[in-house]
């Protein structure tokens, strides 16, 4: 196994477009009670209901919702979103109070305070269940090794495990553009965004499989990073349908992270996506594996 894990990526990556071999994947959802601007005519709770309905319909047994408790001050229905998440039988974890990026924090102490503030809002809803999963905002786990290690020591002292992610389709990049386009009624722009995004999902699934085999010599359990937004709720049925067709078997975050790929010692735990990070650390050349492209920047749409 050790020899397989050190194999370099081939110059001509394997084609996984017809691969339907089953693989485990956990769904995680960042930025509860809601990511991005709120489109007109909807609520954070309505968005959460759509999201939860899709997860249930696809047989997702648990989906950790990573919470920014500070958003409960912004959203009048934010507390109801967290309560609805729990009533659906899904778990909550911590994503820091204000989504403070560690790399840009004014001090380590300020970042630590942001992690701790609001913990009770999560703990009270997860009574008797494990809520001590933490995901670094922006998956930024330190400007340097000293800052990273200090943050990790703090989290470990408080009993946290890292909610790693191995794959993301960058749904967050479309959230605000979607709200703008709904506000202006630009259906053509929305259709173009969806076509581009779902092409990126298709390409991202192929890259996920190729990257896992290149880095680990096998298909490891995956952890998908998504965001709770109107865009996310609207596109999640298509995303999960594509994962279903690719062989997805949905598991919980703790189940996925029992795999050796997640428990092996890692000097940069939590920093960016797991498989890309592992490739860099092991000096495995994965440049031949294509990355999804987004020719149109959503930031430019419906201005």
C-alpha positions as CSV (number, residue, x, y, z in Angstrom):
1,X,0.0,0.0,0.0
2,X,2.8,2.4,0.9
3,X,4.3,1.9,-2.6
4,X,1.0,2.5,-4.2
5,X,0.5,5.8,-2.3
6,X,3.7,7.2,-3.5
7,X,3.0,6.5,-7.2
8,X,3.3,9.6,-9.4
9,X,0.4,10.6,-11.6
10,X,0.6,9.2,-15.1
11,X,1.3,11.6,-17.9
12,X,-2.0,10.5,-19.5
13,X,-4.5,10.3,-16.7
14,X,-7.0,7.4,-16.7
15,X,-10.4,8.2,-18.2
16,X,-13.1,7.8,-15.4
17,X,-16.0,9.1,-17.6
18,X,-17.5,5.6,-17.6
19,X,-16.5,4.5,-14.1
20,X,-19.5,3.7,-12.0
21,X,-17.7,1.8,-9.2
22,X,-19.4,2.7,-5.9
23,X,-17.5,5.1,-3.6
24,X,-18.4,6.6,-0.2
25,X,-19.0,10.4,0.1
26,X,-20.1,12.6,3.0
27,X,-22.0,15.8,2.3
28,X,-21.0,18.8,4.4
29,X,-22.7,22.2,4.3
30,X,-20.9,25.4,5.3
31,X,-22.1,28.8,6.4
32,X,-25.3,28.0,8.2
33,X,-27.7,29.9,8.6
34,X,-27.0,31.0,5.0
35,X,-24.3,31.8,2.5
36,X,-24.3,34.9,0.2
37,X,-27.0,37.5,-0.4
38,X,-30.6,36.5,0.0
39,X,-32.6,36.6,-3.3
40,X,-35.9,38.4,-3.3
41,X,-39.0,36.5,-2.4
42,X,-37.4,33.8,-0.3
43,X,-36.1,33.2,3.2
44,X,-33.2,31.4,4.8
45,X,-35.6,28.9,6.3
46,X,-37.2,28.2,2.9
47,X,-33.7,27.6,1.4
48,X,-32.8,25.2,4.2
49,X,-36.1,23.3,3.6
50,X,-35.3,22.9,-0.1
51,X,-31.8,21.7,0.8
52,X,-32.9,19.2,3.4
53,X,-35.6,17.9,1.1
54,X,-33.0,17.1,-1.6
55,X,-30.6,15.5,0.9
56,X,-33.4,13.3,2.2
57,X,-34.6,12.3,-1.3
58,X,-31.1,11.1,-2.2
59,X,-30.7,9.1,1.0
60,X,-28.0,11.2,2.6
61,X,-27.9,9.8,6.2
62,X,-26.2,12.8,7.8
63,X,-24.9,16.2,6.6
64,X,-22.9,18.2,9.0
65,X,-24.0,21.9,8.8
66,X,-21.0,24.0,9.8
67,X,-22.4,27.1,11.6
68,X,-21.4,30.7,11.7
69,X,-23.3,31.6,14.8
70,X,-22.9,35.4,14.1
71,X,-25.3,35.0,11.2
72,X,-28.1,34.4,13.7
73,X,-27.9,38.2,14.3
74,X,-28.3,38.9,10.6
75,X,-31.1,36.4,9.9
76,X,-34.4,36.6,11.8
77,X,-35.1,33.0,10.9
78,X,-31.5,31.8,11.5
79,X,-32.2,30.0,14.7
80,X,-35.1,28.3,13.0
81,X,-32.7,27.1,10.3
82,X,-30.5,25.4,12.9
83,X,-33.5,23.9,14.6
84,X,-34.9,22.6,11.3
85,X,-31.5,21.1,10.5
86,X,-31.5,19.2,13.8
87,X,-35.1,18.0,13.4
88,X,-34.1,16.5,10.1
89,X,-31.7,14.4,12.0
90,X,-28.6,16.2,10.7
91,X,-25.6,17.3,12.7
92,X,-24.2,20.7,13.4
93,X,-20.5,21.7,13.8
94,X,-18.5,24.9,14.2
95,X,-17.3,27.2,11.4
96,X,-16.4,30.1,13.8
97,X,-18.7,32.9,14.9
98,X,-18.0,35.4,12.2
99,X,-16.2,33.3,9.5
100,X,-12.9,34.8,10.6
101,X,-10.1,33.8,8.2
102,X,-7.2,32.6,10.4
103,X,-4.6,33.9,7.8
104,X,-6.1,37.4,8.0
105,X,-7.0,37.5,11.7
106,X,-5.7,40.5,13.7
107,X,-4.2,38.0,16.2
108,X,-4.4,34.3,17.2
109,X,-6.2,35.3,20.3
110,X,-8.9,37.1,18.3
111,X,-9.3,34.1,16.1
112,X,-9.6,31.8,19.2
113,X,-12.2,34.0,20.7
114,X,-14.2,33.8,17.4
115,X,-14.1,30.0,17.5
116,X,-15.4,29.9,21.1
117,X,-18.1,32.6,20.8
118,X,-21.4,31.0,20.1
119,X,-20.4,27.5,20.8
120,X,-23.3,27.2,23.2
121,X,-25.8,27.8,20.4
122,X,-24.4,24.7,18.6
123,X,-23.9,22.6,21.7
124,X,-27.4,23.2,23.0
125,X,-28.9,21.9,19.8
126,X,-26.5,18.9,19.7
127,X,-27.1,17.8,23.3
128,X,-25.8,14.2,23.6
129,X,-24.3,14.2,20.1
130,X,-20.9,15.1,18.8
131,X,-20.7,18.7,17.6
132,X,-17.0,19.3,18.0
133,X,-16.1,19.3,14.3
134,X,-14.4,22.5,13.0
135,X,-13.8,23.7,9.5
136,X,-11.4,26.6,9.0
137,X,-13.2,29.5,7.2
138,X,-12.0,29.7,3.6
139,X,-10.1,26.5,4.5
140,X,-7.2,28.9,5.5
141,X,-5.4,27.1,8.3
142,X,-2.5,29.5,8.9
143,X,-0.1,31.9,7.3
144,X,2.8,29.8,8.4
145,X,3.5,26.6,10.2
146,X,3.8,28.2,13.6
147,X,0.4,29.8,13.3
148,X,-1.2,26.6,12.0
149,X,0.3,24.5,14.8
150,X,-0.8,27.0,17.4
151,X,-4.4,27.0,16.1
152,X,-4.4,23.2,15.9
153,X,-3.2,22.9,19.5
154,X,-6.0,25.2,20.6
155,X,-8.6,23.2,18.7
156,X,-7.3,19.9,20.1
157,X,-7.4,21.3,23.6
158,X,-11.1,22.1,23.1
159,X,-11.8,18.6,21.8
160,X,-12.3,19.5,18.2
161,X,-11.6,17.4,15.1
162,X,-11.1,19.0,11.7
163,X,-13.9,18.7,9.2
164,X,-11.7,18.0,6.2
165,X,-13.0,18.4,2.6
166,X,-11.6,16.5,-0.4
167,X,-13.8,18.0,-3.1
168,X,-15.6,21.2,-3.9
169,X,-17.5,22.4,-6.9
170,X,-17.1,26.1,-5.8
171,X,-20.9,26.7,-5.4
172,X,-20.1,29.7,-3.2
173,X,-18.8,31.6,-6.3
174,X,-22.3,31.7,-7.8
175,X,-24.4,32.7,-4.7
176,X,-24.4,36.4,-5.0
177,X,-24.6,36.4,-8.8
178,X,-27.6,34.2,-8.6
179,X,-29.3,36.6,-6.2
180,X,-28.5,39.6,-8.5
181,X,-29.8,37.8,-11.6
182,X,-33.0,36.8,-9.8
183,X,-33.5,40.4,-8.7
184,X,-33.1,41.7,-12.3
185,X,-35.0,38.7,-13.8
186,X,-32.1,37.8,-16.1
187,X,-33.1,34.2,-16.9
188,X,-30.6,34.0,-19.7
189,X,-27.7,34.7,-17.4
190,X,-29.0,32.2,-14.9
191,X,-29.2,29.5,-17.5
192,X,-25.7,30.2,-18.6
193,X,-24.5,30.1,-15.0
194,X,-26.1,26.7,-14.5
195,X,-24.7,25.3,-17.7
196,X,-21.2,26.4,-16.7
197,X,-21.5,25.2,-13.1
198,X,-22.9,21.8,-13.9
199,X,-20.2,21.3,-16.5
200,X,-17.8,22.1,-13.7
201,X,-19.5,19.5,-11.5
202,X,-19.1,16.9,-14.2
203,X,-15.4,17.8,-14.7
204,X,-14.9,18.0,-10.9
205,X,-16.2,14.4,-10.4
206,X,-13.8,13.1,-13.0
207,X,-10.9,15.0,-11.4
208,X,-12.0,13.8,-8.0
209,X,-11.6,10.1,-9.1
210,X,-8.4,10.7,-11.0
211,X,-6.8,12.6,-8.2
212,X,-7.7,10.0,-5.6
213,X,-6.2,7.2,-7.7
214,X,-3.1,9.2,-8.5
215,X,-2.5,10.2,-4.8
216,X,-3.7,7.1,-2.9
217,X,-3.8,4.3,-5.5
218,X,-7.5,3.8,-4.7
219,X,-10.8,5.7,-4.3
220,X,-10.8,7.0,-0.8
221,X,-14.1,8.1,0.9
222,X,-14.8,11.7,-0.2
223,X,-16.0,14.7,1.7
224,X,-17.9,17.3,-0.4
225,X,-17.9,20.9,0.7
226,X,-21.1,22.7,-0.2
227,X,-22.8,25.9,1.1
228,X,-26.3,26.7,2.2
229,X,-27.5,29.2,-0.3
230,X,-30.3,29.7,-2.8
231,X,-28.0,28.7,-5.5
232,X,-26.9,25.7,-3.6
233,X,-30.5,24.6,-3.0
234,X,-31.5,25.2,-6.6
235,X,-28.6,23.2,-8.0
236,X,-28.2,20.5,-5.4
237,X,-30.7,18.1,-7.1
238,X,-28.5,18.1,-10.2
239,X,-25.3,17.8,-8.2
240,X,-26.5,14.8,-6.3
241,X,-28.0,13.2,-9.4
242,X,-24.6,13.4,-11.0
243,X,-22.9,11.9,-7.9
244,X,-25.5,9.1,-7.9
245,X,-24.7,8.3,-11.5
246,X,-21.0,8.3,-10.8
247,X,-21.4,5.7,-8.0
248,X,-21.9,7.7,-4.9
249,X,-22.9,6.0,-1.6
250,X,-23.6,8.6,1.0
251,X,-22.1,8.3,4.5
252,X,-21.6,10.5,7.5
253,X,-18.6,12.8,8.0
254,X,-17.3,10.6,10.9
255,X,-17.6,7.5,8.7
256,X,-15.6,9.1,5.9
257,X,-12.9,10.4,8.1
258,X,-12.2,7.0,9.7
259,X,-10.3,6.1,6.5
260,X,-6.5,6.2,6.8
261,X,-6.3,9.1,4.3
262,X,-7.9,11.3,7.0
263,X,-6.2,10.0,10.1
264,X,-2.6,9.8,8.9
265,X,-0.3,12.5,10.4
266,X,-0.6,15.7,8.4
267,X,1.5,18.8,9.0
268,X,-1.1,21.0,7.4
269,X,-4.3,19.5,8.5
270,X,-7.4,21.5,7.5
271,X,-5.6,23.7,5.0
272,X,-7.4,23.6,1.6
273,X,-8.6,20.4,0.0
274,X,-7.2,17.1,1.3
275,X,-6.2,15.4,-1.9
276,X,-4.5,18.4,-3.5
277,X,-2.7,19.0,-0.2
278,X,-1.6,15.4,0.0
279,X,-0.3,15.5,-3.6
280,X,1.8,18.6,-2.8
281,X,3.2,17.1,0.4
282,X,4.1,13.8,-1.4
283,X,5.5,15.6,-4.4
284,X,3.1,13.8,-6.8
285,X,2.7,15.5,-10.1
286,X,-1.0,15.9,-10.8
287,X,-0.8,18.7,-13.3
288,X,-1.9,16.4,-16.1
289,X,-5.3,15.9,-14.3
290,X,-7.4,18.7,-15.8
291,X,-9.1,21.2,-13.4
292,X,-12.6,22.4,-14.1
293,X,-12.7,25.7,-15.9
294,X,-15.1,28.7,-15.5
295,X,-14.8,30.9,-18.6
296,X,-17.4,33.4,-17.3
297,X,-16.7,34.9,-13.9
298,X,-20.0,35.0,-12.0
299,X,-18.9,38.3,-10.4
300,X,-19.4,40.0,-13.8
301,X,-23.0,38.9,-14.3
302,X,-26.2,40.9,-13.7
303,X,-24.4,44.1,-12.7
